[in-house]
Amino acid sequence: MFNQVTFIGLGLIGSSLARVIRAQGLAKKIVASSRSERTLQTALDIALIDEAYTDAAQAVANADVVVLAMPVCSTEKVLASIKHAVRPTTIITDVGSTKGNVVDAARRVFGDVPSHFIPAHPIAGSEQSGVLAGKVDLFKGHKVIITPLAHSDKQATQQIQQLWQAAGADVLTMTVERHDEVLAKTSHLPHFLAFSLVHALAKESQNLDIFRYAAGGFRDFTRIAGSDPTMWHDIFLANKASILNALTSFNSGIEQLKTAVEAEDSEAILGILTRAQAARHHFTHMLAGTAYQKTMTTKNLQFVLEAGGTLQGNLRVAGDKSISHRSIMLGSLAEGVTEVSGFLEGEDALATLQAFRDMGVVIEGPKNGEVRIHGVGLHGLQAPPNAIYCGNSGTSMRLLSGILAAQKFDTVMTGDPSLSKRPMERIAKPLRQMGAVIQTTGEKGTPPVSIKGNQALQAMTYDMPVASAQVKSGILLAALWADGETVVTEPAPTRDHSERMLRGFGYDVSTEGSTIRIKGGGKLTATKIDVPADISSAAFFMVGASIAPNADVVLEHVGINPTRIGVINILKAMGGDLTIMNEREVGGEPVADIRVRSAKLKGIHIDEADVPLAIDEFPALFIAAACAEGTTVLTGAEELRVKESDRIQVMADGLITLGIDAKPTPDGMVIQGGLMGGGKIISHGDHRIAMSFAIASLRATGTIEIEDCANVATSFPNFVSLAKRAGLKIQVLEV
């Protein structure tokens, strides 16, 4: 890349970058200048550099790139010494932890910051310092922030980016001001606190015992107090204003927690601790643009399934996602503490949980499906500090739209790339009729969704043009704050979890046929919720047991809400062997155990009355149709085209790949049952597509590889382990 790179300073960072340049042959010559002759001699002895100078001006005479790798407070003095020695085209960069003072130093020396001056900051380090502490892999997987100015030379900026990328770093760009503000909070303040804490404890009379019996947390936090004092002295002075601002904010937080402890305010303490714990996971996903989840992975997952096998045993699938969402929402808006068991700890439901934490609700858990929600009442939500991130959850965004439309604060909701393509006008339009001010800022009415607060909502009578439980629920939730009685009429039945749960929280909701009525101005009272197993998740095993030879599965504690049993109706109509056992009611929701055995399925024309009752289960039902004798015809299901993917087209593409005659139509599909082979399936990040084709392997004649399966965790986090236990021959690969 360069003829000559010159380093001014050869400490940890400088010597590590020099090692990268040497190892990868990025420069013909590496030159260094240092105040320490011993450092220079060591660098020569280990063949790290080719030439050494104590005079910085001599070192930079023929350099293509000059790397300032000395303490930041020395920047002005060093720049003054090399000003007349560097060529006009020489790129000057640095590795300092502060950028404002470095840029100011360049401006004072040169009159204006040279266009070839490209400030940079590698966020990597070690307790060790000096030329021998350098590591060739120090920057691998770490971030390097480049802060070019408006007039910075683009080619020079690109070359510095390429240099750091060659070191294995993730290169980001940022303004100088923003860099210093962010680093003050994320790096400088923690070092400030660590040095201060160790200094304070070291002065105590029993200091030896304090350090002798220190637990891991103390050692982890105070490790950074072993860093170079001179370097941090310079940083604290160089970024004084931003550090003091960060310290003021930190002290405010400390006082808040201190006050809560002094008053033994258990709820306030829990609120601070739970929000802090969740933030460690949540913010990482917001930055990565991935769905919210507890165990983070940035890699793509691939399912590989051997052909054949069967399903056996008693299984309890993941908790119902729809009910899990609503338990968090209504529990947060209720008065008192709501206790939830069986909560689905998948990405979508966790996104809803995080949204309410961001709005000031204290939520304990989830832990083994147990959640305690300290409700704030209908008027107790607080403005979130940033945009609400819904991950991959359309349910979160659409239902939250109804709630947020009635709040006194403005909000913005964003999501991952998949959610950002999904239509939100279907909920925005009726809410606008109630007086809400909502803008869908993406193309074609897609997220981000911006909602203006402090609007007086009015009740309305609304005839829904399309059957949608999410739209209905969003309207009913907004109606809690509306003046008057809101009346919603559905064109076809959809899941009624919202109505049932509102009643469970003591709110009066009446249902007469397809019409739901609700008055604003009431209140929700905390309750206990036992979330049944999700019939949408159970559907994969219902289909799997129906198509696999010698299968016999009992699915336990499954929710059989009348608005959700389309999959049972359709499989029975196809000749499926399903037995409903041990029917009971839990928390207002009907549940049962469902026994499913192998059956010879036949193709049918699916009754359109069952379509809204099975809208999420059709990917799995398409697999059943592919294994049935004869032709299966689906109509009236255009809703499938606006799910996480276009499920009609994506499923048709996958079935055709496996050798099945599948013809997509605008509102459904025509499938001719036949022999399925193997092949590679593209799931388009849709969890239900991935799980459906995994189940297809039970009747396939060849291996099925399914791409882009990470989002299975959105609805069914333990799908793979449960499927393996039941008999599916599935492997998960990171690619």
N, C-alpha and C positions, 0 to 999 in steps of 0.2 A: 504493500500500500504506500510506503514512504521510503525515501532514501535515508533520511535521518530523523530520529525522534530524540529529543533532549528532555531529560527530567531535571527539574530544579527541586531537589530533595529526594531521598530514597528511603523513606520510612515504609511502613506496612503497605499502604496503598500504592505508592510509587513503585516499589520493588515488585509488588504483585503484578501490576500492569506491565512492567518491564519483562517479567517472566512470561507473560502471555505473548508479548511481541516477539520475544526470543523463540519460544516454543513453536509458534506458528509462522515464523519467518515473515512477519508483517513489516519489517524495516531492515534495510541493508546495514544500518549502523545505529547503535544505541549509545547515547552520550549522557553523562550525568554531571551535575554540579551539586556540591554540598559544602556546608561550612566545616564538616568533619572529614579530615583526611583519612581517618581510620575507616569511616563508612565507605568512602570511595575506593580505598585499597581492598576492602573486603569484597566489594562489588566486582572489582577487576579480578580478584583471586578466584571467585566462583564463576567467572566468565558471564556475569549478568550484563555487563556493559563493555563497550569497546574502547571508550575514551573517558577520562575523568578530569574535571577542572574545578578548582576552588573559586575561580572567577566565572560568575554566571554569564557575563557578556561573551567570553570566549566559547563557552559551551553552546550557546545558541546561534553562533555565527552562520552556520550552514544548515540549520534545522528546517525541516518541513513542518514539524509540529513541536511545540514546546508545552510540556505538561508541568504546571505549577503544583507540586506535591509537598509543599512545606506548610507550616502553620499559617492560617488565614490572616493573622495580624501582620504577617511579613509581606503580604501581597504588594502593597504600594512600594515598599523599599526595593523589592526584587524587580518589579516592573520598571522602576526608574533606572535600575542598573542595566537592564537589557534593552531599553527603549531604542537606542541608536544602533544596536547590534543586530536586531531581528530584521529580516526582509519584510517588505510590505505584504507579501503573499504568505508569510509564515502564519500558520494557525496557532493561536495561543488558547489553551484550555486549562482547566484546573480541576481539583478533586475535593475542594473545600465543602464543609458541611453548611456554610452560609454563603449566600450569593449576593445579597444587597451590598455588603461592604466590599466584596471583590469587584463588583461592577463600579461602585463609587471610586475605588482605588484606581481602576483603569481610566476612568473619566478624568480624575485629577492629574494622572501622569500624561495621558495622551491628548487631553483637551476634549476629546470625544472618544467613546468606546470604539476601538477599531472593528471593522466589519468582520475581521477574521478572529475576533476574540469570542470564543464559544464556551461559556461557563458550564460546568458539569459537576455532578455529585453522585458518586457511587455509594449506595446504601449497603455497605458491607464493612465488616471490621472484625477485630479480635482483641483480646486483652493484651496480646503480645505486640510489641512495636519494634521498629528497626529493620535494617536491610535483610537480616536473616529470617525475619518473621514472615516474609512474603510467601504467598502461595499462588501457584499458577491457576488454581480453581477457586480462588477467593470470591470471584464475582459471578460464578456460575449459578444461575437460578435466582440471582439477586437483582434488584432494580437499580438502574442508573437514571437519574433525572438530569436532562439537559435543559438549560434555560436560555435559549437564544433570544436576542433582542429583535425588535421590529426590523432593523436594518442589517441584521447578521447575514453574512454570505451563505446562500443556500447550499452551495457545494461544500463549503467548509463544515457546515452543520451536518451534512450527510456523511462526510468522512469521519467525523467524531462519533456519530451514531454507529457507523460500520465498525469502527475500532472497538467500541464497547460491546457490540453484538458478537464480535469475534471472541471476546472474553467470556461469552456465554450469558451475558446480562440481558435483562428485559429493559429496553430503553424507552423512557417516557419523556415527554416534553411538558414544560410548565413555565409560567411567568416567574420572574425573579421574586416578586412580592409574594405570590402564592406559595412558592417553594419555602421561603423563610417562615411564613405563617404556619404551614403544615408541619415542617420539620421541628419548629419550636414545640409543637404539641406532641409529636410522635417520637422524637429522638432527644431533643435538647432538654425538655422538661423531665423525662424519666432519668436522664443522667444527672440533672440538677438534684432531683429528689434522692437518688441513690447515694451520691456523694454526701449530701446533707444528712441522710439517715445514718450512714456509717460513721460520719464524723461525730454526730451527736451521741451515738451509742458507745463509741470508743472512749468518750470522755467520762462515762459513768464508772463508779467505783468497782462494780462487779462486771466490768466489761469482758473479762476472760470467759466467765460462765455464759454470757450472752452469745459469744461467738462459738463457744464449745458446743452448746446445745441448740444452735440455730437449726431450724427445720429447712426443708428443701425450698420452700417459698422464699424465705429470707435469702438463702444462698443464690437462688435464681435471680431475684430482683437486684441484689446488691453486687452481682458479678460485674456489672458495668462500672462500678466504682473502682475497679482495678484498671480502668483505661488510663491513657496518658494524661496526666494533670495539666501539662502545658498546653496540649491541644484543646482540652475542654475549657481551660481558662480563656483562651483566645475566642473560642466559640461563644461562651457566655457573654463576653464583652461585645463581640461582633454582631450578635443577634439579640442584643439586650431588650429592645422594645418588644419584639414578638415573644420572647421568653417571659417577660414580666406580664404581658397580657395573658399568656397561657397560664401562668402561675395564679393570677387573679381569678380566672375561671375555675382552676383546680381548687383553690382555697374555698370558693363558694360551694363547690361540691362537698368538700370535706366538712364544712360547717353544717351543711344539710344533713349529712350522715351523723355527725356528732350530735346535733340537736335531736335527731330521731332516737339515737341510743340513750341519750340523757333522759328523754321523756319515755323511754321504753315503748316507743311507737312501733309495734311489731309490723304493722302493715306498711309503713313508710320504709322501714329497713328492708323488708322483703322486696318492695318495689324497686329500690335502688340495686339490690343484689341480683334480682332476677333479670332486670333490664341489662345490667352490665354483662351477666353471663351470656345472655342471648346475643348481645351485640358482637361478641367475639366471633360468632358463626355468621350472623346476618350480614354485617358490612362486607365481609369477604365476598359474599355472593352478589351483593349489589354492584361491587366493583367489577366482578368477573362477568356480570350479566347472565348469571346462571340461576337456576331455581334454588329457592331456599331449602337447605337441608342441614341436618346435624353433622353428618359425616361428609366432609367435603371431598369432591374429586373433580378435577378439571379434564380428565381423560374420557374419551369416548368408550362406551361399553358395547361389546358384541356378544350376542347369545349364539352358542353353537349347540345344536341339538341332533343327537343320533336318532335315526328312524326307529319307530316301534316303541314297545313298552306298554304298560297299563297303569291304572290308578287304583289304589286300595287304601282303606283306612278311614279314620275319623279325623276331620280337619276343621279348624276354626280359622277362617280367613280374616284379613285386616278389618278393622272397624269401619263402619259406614262413613264415607268421606263427607257426604252431604250433611249428615247429622253432626259430625265433628265440627265442620265449619260453623253451623248454626249454634252449637253449644257455646262456642267462644263468643260469637257475636251477641247473643241474647244474654249470656252470663255476664258479659262486660256491661251491658246496658241495664241489668237488673239491680235491685237494691238488696245487698247481702252477699253472702259467699255461696257460689254455685260449685258443687262437686261433680266432676265428670269422671266416669270410668269407661274403659274400652276406647278411649280417644285414639284416633288414627294418627300415628306419628310419622306421617308422610309429608312430603314437601309442600303440597298444596295447603293442607290444614295448618301446617306450621307457619306458612306465609300469613294466614289470617290471624293466628295467634300473635305473631310479631307485630302486625299492624296495630293491634289493640295495645300491646305493650308500648309501642311508639306514641300512642295517644293517652298514655298515663295510667293504664289499667295494670294493677298488680296481679300477675298470674304465676302461680307456683306449678312447676313441672313443665312439660309432661315427663313423667317417670313411670315406666311400665303401664302406660295408658291412663295414668291417674293425673288429673288436672284440678287445681283449685283456683277459681276466678273470683277476685274481690271486686264485685260490681260497683260501678260509680253512678248508676242511675241514668236516666235518659238525658240528663243535662250535665253530666260530669266529664265527658271526654275533653281532652286538651289537644291543642294544635300539635301535630307531630313536628319534630325538629327538621325533617327533610321530606322529600317525596316518599310516599308509601310504596314499597316494593312488593308486588304481588307474585313474583316469580313466574310460574307457569299456570297460575290458577285463575281461570276465567270466573269461577264461582266467587272467589274473593273479590275480584274487581267489580263484578256486576252487583253483588249484594251490598258491598261497601258503598257503591254509588248512591244507593237509596239512603243509607245512614248518613253519609257525608254531606248529602244535599241539604240536610236539615241542621248542620252544625253552624256555629258562629264564626268558624275559622275557615280560611281557604286551604285547599288541599290539591295535591297532584298525585296521581297513581301511575306507576310505571310497571313494566314486567320484562321478562326475558324475551329473546328474539321470537319465540313461538307465540307467546301471548300478544306481542306487539303487532301481530298480523291478524288478530281476531277482531270481529266487528263489535263495537260498543254502542253504536247509535241505537240499537234495539232497546237498550235500557235508558239511554240519554233522552230520547224523544218523549216517552211518557213522563219522565221526571220533569222535563221542561214544562209540560202541560200543568204540572203541580206548582210551578213557580221556581223551580231550580234553575240555576245558571251553570250549565255544563258545556265544556268544549272538548271534543275529541280531536286532538291535535295531529294525529297521524293521518296518513293518506287513507281514503275510503272509510273514514269514521273509526279508525283504530287508535290504540293507546299511543302516547300518554293521554290520560284523562284529567282535565283541570276542572275543579269545582269551586265556585265562589261561595263563600260562607255568608251567614247573616241574612238569609232569604226566608221570607214567611211562606211556608208551603200551604197550599189549599187542597182540600179533598177533591176527588174527581170520580167520575164514572168512566171506566175504561174497558172497552171491548178489545181484547188482545187479538191482533191480526194473525199471530202465529203462536202455537202452544209452546211455552217455554217456562219451566219452573224457575229459572234464574231471574228472568224478567219479572215474573209474578212476584217472586220473593223480594226483589229490589223495591217494587212499588209498595208492597205491604209494609216493609221496613220504613220507608219514607213516610207512610201514612201514620206511623206512631206519633209524628210531630205535626201532622197536618191538621188544619182547622176544619172540622166536620167529618163526615163519614165517607170513606173511600170504598168504591164498589168495583171489583175486578171480575170480569167474565171471561172464561177460557173457551176457546173453540174446541178443545179436546182436553181430557183429564191429563194433568201432569203431577209429578210427585208433590205431596202435600206436607212435607216435613216442616216447613215454616209455620203453617197453620197449626199443626199439632203441637209444635214446640212453643209457640206463642201461648197457646192455651195452658201448656204445662207450666209456663211462667206466670200464670194467672191473668193473662190478657184475654179480653173477650173478642173472639173471632167467630163469626157465623158463616156456615157454608150451606147453601141451598142449591143442590144440583151442581152446575158449573159456575156459580156465582159466589164470590167471597166478599164479606162486608167487615170493615174494621173502622173504628172511630179513633181519632187522635186524642191525646191528652191523658191517657191512662198511665199505669206504671207496671213494671215487670218486677216480680218477686223471685229471689233466688230459689233454686231447687236442686234436686239430685238427678243426674242423667246417666243412664247406662246405655252406652252406644252399642247397638247390635252389629253383628258382622255384616259387611257390605255385600248386598246381593249382586252388585256390579262386579265385585272381585270374585264372589262365589260362582258367577256365570262361567268363568274360564274352566273351572273344575266340573261344573254341570255339563258343559259341552264336551270336555275331555273325557269324562266318565261315560258319556253317551256314545262317543265314537270309538273308544279304545276297546279292544277285546278283553273279556273277562274282568271288566272293571266293576268295582263296588265301593262307593264312597258315601260317607255321611258327613254333610256339611252342617256344623253346629251353630246354633244361636244366630241364624240368618234373619235379617229384617225382611218381612214379607208384606210391607206396606202395600195396600191395594193399588197404589199408583206406581208401583215399581215391579210388579210381577209379570210383566210382559214376557220376559225370558222364559219363565215357567210355562206360561200359556203357549208360547210358540214351540218350545221343545216338546210339550205334550202333543200338540197338534201334528208334529212331525213324527210322532210315534215313540217319543222318549219315555223311559221308565223312571219316573220321578214320584216319590212318595213323601208327602208332607206329614211330619210327625211332631208330637209334643208342642202343639200350638199354644201360645201364651201371649200376654201383653206385658211389656216392660217400658215404664215411663211414657205411656201413651202410644208406643209403637208396637205393632204385632210382630212377634218373632216365632221361629220354628226351626226344627232340625229337618234337613232335606236329604233323603237317601236317593242316590242316582246310580243306576246300573246300566251296563251295556245294552244297546238297543239297535234295531235295524231302522234307521231313519228314512223317511220318504220326503220328497220335495213337496212344497205346498205354496199356495199364494197367500202370503202373510196378511192377515186381517189388519186393515189400516187402523182399527180401533186399538190394536196392541202396539202400534208404532211409538206413540209418546210414552208408553209404559215400559219400553225397552230400548230407548234411544241410545243409551250408552253401551248396551250389550250387543249391538249389531255386529261389531267386528268379530266377536266370538261366534255369533250366530251364523255369520257368513262361512265360517269354518265348518259348522254343522251342516250347512247347505251343500258345501263342497263334498261332504262325505255321504250325503243322502242319495237315495235312488230316485232319479227323476229330476224335475226342474223346480227350483224355488224362485219365486218372484216377489220382490219388495217394491212397493210404491208408497208415496206420501212421506218420504223420509229425507226431504231436501235439507233438513236441519243438520244431517251428517256432513254436509259439505263445509260447514263453518265451525267444526270442532277443532281440536289441536292440530289436525290436518284435514284435508278433504278425504274423509274416511271412505267415501264411495269409490273415488278414483284410486286411492292408495291401496285399499283392500283388493280392488279388481286387478291392479297391476301385480300385486303379490300372488294372487291366485293364478293368474295367467303364467307367471314365472314357474309355478309348481305344476303347470300342465292342466289347469282347470279352465273350462269354458265359462268365463265370467264377463258379462256385458254390462257396463255401467250405463245408467239412464239419468236424466236430470234429477229425479227424486228417488232413486233406488238402484236396484241391480237385478239382473236375471242370471242365475247360476245353474249350470247343468252339472249335477253330481258326477264324479268320476274318480279316477286313480290319481293320487297326488304323488309327485316325485319330490326331489330335493331342489335346492337352489339358494341363491342369495336374495334376501328380502331387505328393502330399504324402508325403515319404519318412519322416516321423517320426524324422528324425535317424539312420536306419539306412543305413549305408554300402552294404550289398549291395542294398537296395531302389533306392537312387539309381543305382548303376552298372547294374543290370539294366534299368531303364527308359531309361537312356542308350543301351544297346545296342538297345533296341526301336525307336529312331528309324530304324534301317537299313531297317525294313520299314513304318514308319508313313507315312501320307499327309498328315500335318500336323505342325506344330511341337509339340514336347513340352517343357514347362517343368517342372523338378523342383525343389521347394522343400526347404530344410534339408539341404544337401549337405556341410556342413563336415566331418562325420565320415568322409567317404571317406578322409581321411588316416589313419584308424585302421588300415586294412589295406592300402591301395594308394596311397601318397603321390604317385606319378607317373602315376596313371590318366589324367588329362586329357591330359598331354603325349603319352603313349604312344598314346592313342586318336586324337588329332589326327594323329599321324604315320602311323597305320595307315589313316586315311581317314574317321574319324567327324567329323561337322560339329557340333562342340560349342563353346559359349562359356560362360565362368564369369562371373557377375555378383555383386557384393557388394550386398546389399540390407539 
